[in-house]
Amino acid sequence: MTSLSVEMLAADAVEPITSAGNAQLGIAVLAGIAVIVLLITKLRMHAFLALTIGSLALGSFAGANPAKTIASFTAGLGSTVAGVGVLIALGAILGKLLADSGGADQIVDTILAKAGGRAMPWAMVLIASIIGLPLFFEVGIVLMIPVVLLVAKRGNYSLMRIGIPALAGLSVMHGLIPPHPGPLVAIDALGANLGVTLALGVLVAIPTVIIAGPVFSRYAARWVDIQAPEKMIPQRPSEDLDRRPGFGATLATILLPVVLMLVKALVDIVVDDPENHVQRVTDVVGSPLIALLAAVVVGMFTLGRAAGFTRDRLSSTVEKSLAPIAGILLIVGAGGGFKQTLIDAGVGQMILDFSESWSIPALLLGWLIAVAIRLATGSATVATISAAGLVAPLAADLSTSHVALLVLAVGAGSLFFSHVNDAGFWLVKEYFGMDVPQTVKTWSVMETIISVVALGFIMLLSLVL
């Protein structure tokens, strides 16, 4: 169990910061979320500030002592950043090395050289899924969309036929597969086993990305038949390099942290002896921090040095990778603070009480809560963090596999129907040169398909495991 999980369980054990009844708490939750939505969508306030103000509003509406509300928020912010902050930084460094060294281009060019015609959408979903493993969603979009535009232009493909599979690959990785911030925080909040969650996440992700990507893109291309806009086709990012890292070395570097975490999961299942020397070693090297740190160190040689980077260039790349994640860290931390305020106010117990009377399965309840917060705030990460905090009490009586499935259900719900309050919506709209209705018919529908299909496969696994 991670230190963040221990802190959260300790927080759950203390007396709630308010004695409000379930009705008042329910109103307080809706009011707190409404404040966040209003500030983000109407006043265009930064999500960090909106979450901070929304947390204070939630405590006020619930009748909590302001000092206790502030203490809950700051404790949640601190524990969340402590749990995932280093991982976010390492992921950003690896993504920057991948982009600047030309490693991403090498993967793209190698796979596209072997694909064409009907195989191209499948190639794009494969590329996006591989590249999306270590990258944040927004970074992945910025990296992949120029490639999508170039491929569509060069091969005279419908933009949706190529673009939807790429977007699906990135989105599924973002919502379901650690080490992305949302799944990592949900794993911590629910006390899930990271390796088991990763393995089950891959099982769910493969069929989901196929249905929402290559299959749906056929219909999306009919609904919105557009070509790549000339003004948006950029120069490829690594054309100034004399050489690029090899395909095999790049792929191995990207997959290294995933392989290390999967090895840890397999050893935990097969050996299941905390005193065993092999398991103790894999517990260390398979931890997210060490796995990502290893990938970064290896990437400095297999990506950076292979591209001819000097020590100064490597240092500059690392430095430049950290500045843009300040906002992400603050948003994730504030989301954790909002989540902890919800928990300390007793909202988790309220949800548990309601779920017992509603007889709604825990997996479906986690998905529905994440859907509601996603629709309200537009942030998949905020939806994942908040929903995980709300359903945390339900995880206590679940098996290891079902706790992992609960993490995935929350992640799937957090992807539901991206619309105008989501930055990704506008990013896709502008890059692809679409209007709002076209973006809704393609991007928003794709996100909804991912969410619903993933839930379906999660529920099927819950019957088998």
Helices and strands as residue ranges (DSSP letters): H 3-13, H 22-37, I 38-42, H 47-61, H 66-100, H 103-113, G 117-119, H 120-132, H 137-155, H 159-176, H 181-190, H 194-210, I 211-215, H 216-223, G 230-232, H 247-270, H 277-285, H 288-299, I 300-304, G 305-307, H 311-322, G 323-325, H 326-344, H 347-358, H 362-377, H 380-391, G 392-397, H 400-413, H 423-432, H 436-439, I 440-444, H 445-464
